[in-house]
Amino acid sequence: MTQVFSQNVDLPVSTSQAFDWHARPGALERLIPPWESVELGDRSENLCEGATVELLNRLGPLKMRWLVEHFDFEPGRRFCDVQRSGPFTAWKHFHLFHSLENPHSCVLEDRIEYQLPGGWLGNLLASRWTRKQIQRMFDYRHETTSKDLAAHRQYADQGKLCVAVSGARGLIGSELIPLLTTGGHEVTRLVRRQPEHGEVGWNPLAKRFDERTLHGIDAVVHLAGENIAAGRWTPNLKERIRESRVNGTRVLCEALARMQNPPKVLVAASAIGFYGHRGDDMVDESNHPGAGFLPDVCKDWEAATQPAQDAGIRVVNLRIGVVLSPQGGALAKMLTPFKLGLGGRIGNGHQYWSWISIDDVAVTILHALMTESLHGPVNAVAPNATTNDEFTQTLGRVLRRPTKLPMPAVAAKLVLGEMANDLLLASTRVRPGKLIESGYHFRQPTLEKSLQHVLGR
């Protein structure tokens, strides 16, 4: 039996602009919900008649292949995806773009016709669950599409950029690059392996970087660095953390300063670890650094951008908070125990966690690239910091799980050592002063809405 799902969304652009967004590189990455375990396999370079896309759905250690072909292709009006092989008996997804009287807006209609495997038994067992998952997915897709298009429209009069991005495969880089490319910007990835087309090789631990490889670059986003939460902070790991951030940033900025035509702007990652433990005090960009390993690293990390500043490049040191994404970072590590009902506050739970959704991190970087008034330290956190206890209770409520098993501070220190003090037990209540003053509007300003969005709840 064929079932039909249909949902519309109003978009703040014309039909041709909405269609072009879907046709650009990165659109599919922007539309895959972060809670889905999906990898992109082989795919055609362009969206056109007969183009194919391979999706690999992870089911534990197994991968399920889903091959989709585009057809019924009419630029500016419609295209359709049909399953050639995959989990459904049949699947057709129609993307229909409807004009309105207002030429600067349109309606996107997503219409899916599908058949579940197993005949009447498959419908009996899985029909309601499948429809619920499709609804979750398109609620996410439509919100993302509408807000991405609105963001790109906001900066449309500033033209397109050629942006070099380091840390391109990391949590933030993986979100940022599709956001940029769907906006029509060109991206060059800085990679440590052998570079492929559209990439530039570099070694962040080297003493020099060949600036000629960045000829024609308008902007740089520097996100590369050793994962500070990769494991217990041994002396060796601490040295790698410092070197990867401080030395890598300095080498890159010295190369930018040597360029005959340097980029106009550098957005360089930093962290709210700059402020250290501040108790209940609210801090903003005007506050001095705290004391300890992480504040010292952040201070030197930011200072390493000085060669770029001296060369007249506008530098934004983005002090990023706890990034909310089920794909990585603190939230990803918390999900399994919390889903099992084994979650709870850490220590006394009074310490402030300043967080930001993964979407807002990416759009904040776009905003920093495009907003000439922004320079120096900029706090990339949501405007509503919460205590660890509030964070714990909210995550439990979103997941519909109890949160009755706290982790005592002594246990956190025993397991993680010094890292527990700086990352889990330190209280850092941060205000995004410069972002607010520059006119940035957060997509997910409250914790509960942010968790619901990234977890599809």
C-alpha positions in Angstrom: 0.0 0.0 0.0 1.4 3.4 -1.0 1.4 6.0 1.8 1.8 9.7 1.3 3.5 12.4 3.4 3.3 16.0 2.4 4.5 19.2 4.2 4.9 22.8 3.1 7.2 25.6 4.3 7.3 29.3 3.5 10.7 30.4 2.3 12.0 34.0 2.3 13.3 33.9 -1.3 12.1 33.4 -4.8 11.6 29.9 -6.3 14.8 30.2 -8.4 16.8 31.1 -5.3 15.3 28.3 -3.3 16.0 25.8 -6.1 19.6 27.0 -6.5 20.2 26.5 -2.7 19.2 22.8 -3.1 21.4 22.5 -6.2 24.6 23.7 -4.6 27.2 21.6 -2.9 26.4 21.0 0.8 22.6 21.2 0.6 22.2 17.5 1.5 24.7 17.8 4.4 22.6 20.8 5.7 19.4 18.7 5.5 20.5 15.5 7.2 19.4 15.7 10.8 22.3 15.6 13.3 20.7 12.7 15.2 20.7 10.4 12.2 23.7 8.1 11.7 24.0 8.7 8.0 27.1 9.0 5.8 27.3 10.3 2.2 28.8 7.8 -0.2 29.4 8.2 -3.9 27.3 10.9 -5.6 27.1 12.9 -8.8 28.8 16.2 -8.9 25.7 18.3 -9.8 22.0 18.1 -9.2 20.6 17.2 -12.6 18.5 14.6 -14.5 19.9 11.1 -13.8 22.3 12.3 -11.0 22.6 9.8 -8.1 23.3 10.0 -4.4 24.4 7.1 -2.1 23.5 7.2 1.5 25.0 4.9 4.1 22.8 4.4 7.2 24.6 3.0 10.2 22.7 0.4 12.2 25.2 -0.4 15.0 28.3 -1.9 13.3 26.3 -2.4 10.0 25.8 0.0 7.1 22.7 0.0 5.0 23.1 1.3 1.5 20.4 3.6 0.0 20.8 4.7 -3.6 18.6 7.6 -4.9 18.4 9.0 -8.4 17.1 12.5 -9.4 14.6 12.8 -12.2 11.7 15.0 -13.3 14.2 17.8 -13.2 12.8 21.3 -14.0 15.1 24.1 -12.8 13.3 26.6 -10.6 10.2 24.5 -10.3 10.7 20.9 -9.3 12.8 17.7 -9.0 12.2 14.3 -7.7 14.3 11.6 -5.9 13.4 8.0 -6.5 14.9 5.1 -4.6 16.8 2.6 -6.8 17.8 0.4 -3.9 17.3 0.8 -0.2 15.1 0.0 2.8 11.7 0.8 1.3 9.8 -1.2 -1.3 9.2 2.1 -3.1 10.1 5.7 -2.4 9.6 8.9 -4.4 10.3 12.3 -2.9 9.0 15.3 -4.9 10.5 18.8 -4.2 8.0 21.3 -5.6 8.6 25.1 -5.6 5.5 27.2 -5.7 5.6 30.9 -6.6 3.6 33.5 -4.6 2.4 37.0 -5.4 5.4 38.4 -3.5 8.4 37.7 -5.8 10.8 37.5 -2.8 9.1 34.5 -1.2 7.8 31.1 -2.2 6.5 27.8 -0.8 8.5 24.6 -0.8 6.3 21.5 -0.8 7.9 18.2 0.1 5.7 15.3 -1.0 6.8 11.6 -0.4 5.1 8.5 -1.8 6.4 5.4 -0.2 5.7 1.7 0.4 7.0 -0.2 3.4 8.5 -3.6 3.0 6.6 -6.6 4.3 3.2 -5.8 2.9 0.3 -5.6 5.3 2.5 -6.9 8.2 5.1 -4.2 7.6 2.4 -1.6 7.6 0.9 -2.9 10.8 4.3 -3.0 12.6 6.1 0.0 11.3 3.6 2.5 9.6 3.1 4.8 12.6 6.8 4.7 13.6 8.0 5.5 10.1 5.6 8.4 9.7 6.8 9.8 13.0 10.5 9.6 11.8 9.6 11.3 8.5 7.8 14.1 10.4 10.8 14.6 12.7 13.1 14.8 9.7 11.1 17.3 7.7 10.4 19.5 10.7 14.2 19.8 11.0 14.8 20.2 7.3 12.2 22.9 6.8 13.5 25.0 9.8 17.1 24.7 8.6 16.2 25.5 5.0 14.2 28.6 5.9 16.7 30.0 8.4 19.7 29.3 6.2 18.1 31.1 3.2 17.2 34.0 5.5 20.9 34.2 6.7 22.3 34.2 3.2 19.7 36.8 2.1 20.9 39.1 5.0 24.4 39.2 3.5 23.6 39.0 -0.2 24.7 42.5 -1.0 28.2 41.8 0.2 29.0 39.3 -2.6 30.5 35.9 -2.5 33.8 35.0 -0.7 36.5 32.5 -1.3 37.1 31.1 2.2 40.0 28.9 3.4 39.0 26.6 6.3 41.3 24.6 8.6 39.9 21.9 10.8 37.4 21.3 7.9 36.6 17.7 9.0 36.0 18.6 12.7 32.6 19.1 14.4 32.3 22.8 13.6 34.1 22.7 10.2 31.7 19.9 9.0 28.8 22.2 9.8 30.3 25.4 8.5 31.5 24.3 5.1 28.0 23.2 3.8 26.5 26.4 5.2 29.1 28.5 3.2 28.8 26.5 -0.1 25.0 26.5 -0.1 25.3 30.3 0.2 27.3 30.4 -3.0 30.7 30.9 -1.3 33.8 29.0 -2.5 35.7 26.9 0.1 39.3 25.8 0.1 40.1 23.2 2.8 43.4 23.2 4.6 44.2 19.6 5.2 47.1 17.7 6.8 46.9 14.7 4.5 47.7 14.7 0.7 45.5 17.4 -0.7 42.8 16.6 -3.3 41.0 19.0 -5.7 39.8 22.1 -3.8 42.3 21.5 -0.9 45.6 22.9 0.3 48.0 20.8 2.3 49.6 22.2 5.4 51.3 21.1 8.6 50.3 23.1 11.7 53.4 21.9 13.5 55.8 23.1 10.8 57.9 26.2 11.2 56.6 27.8 7.9 53.6 27.6 5.6 53.8 28.5 1.9 51.5 31.6 1.6 51.4 31.2 -2.2 49.0 28.3 -1.8 46.4 30.8 -0.5 46.5 33.1 -3.5 43.0 34.6 -4.2 41.6 33.8 -0.7 39.2 36.5 0.6 38.8 35.1 4.2 40.2 32.4 6.5 38.5 30.4 9.2 41.0 28.7 11.4 39.4 25.8 13.5 42.3 23.3 13.6 43.6 22.0 16.9 44.1 18.9 19.1 40.9 17.8 20.8 41.1 19.1 24.4 38.6 16.5 25.6 40.3 13.5 23.9 41.5 12.0 27.1 43.2 12.6 30.5 45.6 15.5 30.3 49.0 13.9 30.5 52.0 16.1 30.0 52.4 14.8 26.5 48.7 15.6 25.6 48.9 19.0 27.1 52.0 19.8 25.0 50.2 18.6 21.9 47.1 20.8 22.7 49.3 23.8 23.2 51.5 23.3 20.1 48.6 22.5 17.8 46.8 25.7 18.7 49.5 28.2 19.4 52.2 27.1 16.9 49.7 26.2 14.2 47.9 29.6 14.5 51.2 31.6 14.5 52.6 29.7 11.4 49.3 30.4 9.5 49.1 34.0 10.5 52.7 34.7 9.6 52.0 33.2 6.2 48.9 35.5 5.8 51.0 38.5 6.8 53.5 37.7 4.0 50.9 37.6 1.3 51.0 40.4 -1.3 47.2 40.5 -1.2 46.2 39.1 2.2 42.6 38.1 3.0 40.4 40.8 4.5 39.4 38.8 7.6 40.5 35.9 9.7 38.1 34.2 12.1 40.2 32.1 14.5 38.7 29.7 17.0 39.4 30.2 20.7 37.4 29.0 23.7 35.6 30.4 26.8 38.2 28.4 28.7 40.0 31.8 28.4 38.1 33.0 31.5 38.8 30.1 33.8 36.7 29.5 36.9 34.6 32.6 37.7 31.9 31.2 40.0 28.6 33.1 39.6 30.2 36.2 38.1 29.0 37.2 34.6 32.0 37.8 32.2 32.2 39.3 28.7 34.9 40.1 26.2 36.3 42.9 28.4 37.4 40.5 31.2 41.0 39.4 31.7 42.0 35.7 31.4 41.7 33.3 34.3 44.4 31.1 35.8 45.3 27.6 34.9 46.3 25.5 31.9 43.3 26.2 29.6 43.2 30.0 30.2 47.0 30.1 29.5 46.5 28.1 26.3 43.6 30.3 25.1 45.6 33.5 25.9 48.6 32.4 23.9 46.3 31.0 21.2 44.7 34.4 20.6 48.1 36.2 20.9 49.4 34.0 18.0 47.0 35.9 15.6 49.0 39.1 16.1 51.0 38.8 12.8 47.7 38.9 10.9 46.5 41.9 12.9 49.8 43.7 12.3 49.3 43.1 8.5 46.0 44.9 8.6 43.8 41.8 8.5 40.6 42.1 10.5 40.9 39.3 13.1 38.0 37.8 15.1 39.0 35.5 18.0 35.9 33.5 18.5 35.6 32.2 22.1 33.4 29.2 21.6 31.3 27.7 24.5 30.1 24.1 25.0 28.9 23.1 21.5 25.6 21.2 21.4 25.6 18.4 18.8 24.9 14.7 19.0 27.7 14.3 16.4 30.5 15.2 18.8 31.6 17.2 21.8 30.2 17.1 25.4 26.6 16.3 24.4 27.6 13.3 22.3 29.4 11.8 25.3 26.5 12.5 27.6 23.8 10.9 25.4 24.3 7.2 26.0 24.3 7.3 29.8 21.4 9.8 29.8 19.3 7.7 27.4 19.9 4.7 29.7 18.6 6.7 32.7 22.1 6.9 34.2 22.7 10.6 33.9 23.0 13.2 36.6 24.6 16.4 37.7 28.4 16.7 38.0 29.8 17.8 41.3 27.3 20.0 43.1 25.8 21.2 39.8 26.1 24.9 40.7 28.8 25.6 38.1 27.7 27.5 35.0 28.0 26.0 31.5 27.9 28.5 28.7 26.7 26.6 25.7 25.8 27.2 22.0 24.0 25.1 19.4 26.0 23.8 16.5 23.8 25.7 14.1 24.5 29.0 15.9 28.3 28.3 15.9 28.3 28.0 12.1 26.1 31.0 11.5 28.1 33.0 14.0 31.2 32.4 11.9 29.3 33.5 8.8 28.2 36.6 10.7 31.8 37.3 11.8 33.0 37.0 8.2 30.4 39.4 6.9 30.3 42.0 9.8 33.1 44.5 9.5 32.4 45.9 13.0 33.4 42.7 14.7 37.1 42.3 15.6 39.1 41.0 18.5 37.6 38.6 21.1 33.9 37.6 20.4 32.1 35.2 22.7 30.2 32.5 20.8 27.7 31.4 23.4 24.0 31.5 23.7 22.6 34.4 25.8 21.3 32.1 28.5 24.0 30.2 30.3 22.7 27.5 32.6 24.1 25.7 35.7 25.2 22.1 35.2 22.1 21.1 37.3 19.8 23.0 35.0 21.5 21.5 32.0 21.1 18.0 33.4 17.5 18.4 34.2 16.7 19.9 30.8 18.5 17.1 28.9 16.6 14.5 31.0 13.3 16.2 30.3 14.0 16.4 26.5 15.0 12.7 26.5 12.2 11.8 28.9 14.7 10.0 31.2 15.4 10.4 35.0 18.6 12.2 36.1 19.1 10.8 39.5 22.7 9.5 39.4 25.1 12.4 40.1 28.9 12.2 39.5 30.6 13.5 42.6 33.4 16.0 42.0 36.0 13.6 43.6 35.0 10.9 41.1 35.3 13.3 38.1 38.7 14.3 39.3 39.7 10.7 39.8 38.7 9.7 36.3 39.8 12.8 34.4 42.3 14.5 36.6 43.1 18.1 35.8 40.7 18.1 32.8 37.7 17.7 35.2 38.6 21.0 36.9 38.9 23.0 33.7 36.1 21.5 31.6 33.5 20.0 33.9 33.7 21.6 37.3 34.8 25.2 36.4 32.0 27.7 36.4 32.1 30.1 33.5 29.0 32.3 33.0 29.6 34.1 29.7 27.6 36.9 28.0 27.8 37.2 24.2 28.1 41.0 24.4 29.7 41.7 21.0 27.4 39.4 19.1 24.3 40.9 20.6 25.5 44.4 20.0 26.4 43.6 16.3 22.8 42.6 15.7 23.2 38.8 15.7 19.9 36.9 16.3 20.3 33.4 17.8 18.5 30.5 16.2 18.3 28.6 19.4 18.6 31.0 22.3 17.2 28.7 25.0 18.6 25.3 26.1 15.5 23.3 25.8 14.7 24.5 22.3 18.3 23.9 21.2 18.3 20.3 22.5 14.9 19.6 21.0 16.2 20.8 17.6 19.5 18.9 17.5 18.0 15.7 19.0 14.7 15.8 17.0 12.6 15.6 20.1 
